[in-house]
Amino acid sequence: NSEMMIISGATSSGKSLLMMNMAINAWLGSNDPSNFDGTYFADGKNVVYFTLEMSKRQLEQRVDANIAKIKHRAIMRGSLSPDELRAWKKSIEFQKKYNKKFYVVDMPRGTKTMEVEAKFDSIISQFKPDLICVDYLGIMKPNKSYGSDWEDIGHIAEDLHEFCRKKNIPLITAAQRKGRVRSAGKKTETVEDSEEIGRSKMVGDNANIILLIENRNEEHLREDMVIHITKNRDG
């Protein structure tokens, strides 16, 4: 509780995907909707997911596809096979009866932390959240503008960290990475450290944990994701 994790990566590296997968796993706990037999495990968590980049509908389709273990595009395009349709319906039945919340909040780009906090305060009258996800830090605005991009984004990180400390709840968000390269003899290598979070050192300074997604050659062709833990304050 009260700790902020930042997932940093290049554009289209999978920051939002990784955050969504972490949120879904926290929400499900030991439950597996694809093999659901009517027994619910009690170790799942209530998740509040603020989406500024995708719409609520787009995110919900991705969550449905993830927990049903089917392709997202098949739901989006209405091209489910009979087996996929059965898996999807089974996951929907699980969601209807499951007593943990995956609460999606659609917020516009340029949202401030004070607006996220106001929405959060209205939610806690309905249920007690265990995790907040904000997708993502880079498209928010600070509670007070400081006139320059690098300073503003640093204060957004500061605002979010203060918010999760005040509410005593873990928070996951994302930030762009610079993709800095250094010379290593005749070769070059990509730098994998906390200084790689874009534009402001304050972003990393306000995080308790930083996950940095590696940016390799032809990354879009690869099926895995290399993640560096470049900061772990209590680890």
ABEGO torsion letter per residue (X at the ends): XGBBBBBBBBBGAGAAAAAAAAAAAAAAEABBAAABAGBBBAABBBBBBBBAABBAAAAAAAAAAAAAGBBAAAAAAGABBAAAAAAAAAAAAAAAABABBBBBBBBBBGBBAAAAAAAAAAAAAABBBABBBBOBAAABBBABBAGBAAAAAAAAAAAAAAAAAAAGBBBBBBBBBAGBBBBBEABBBBBBBAAABBGBAAAAAABABBBBBBBBBGAAABABBBBBBABBAAX
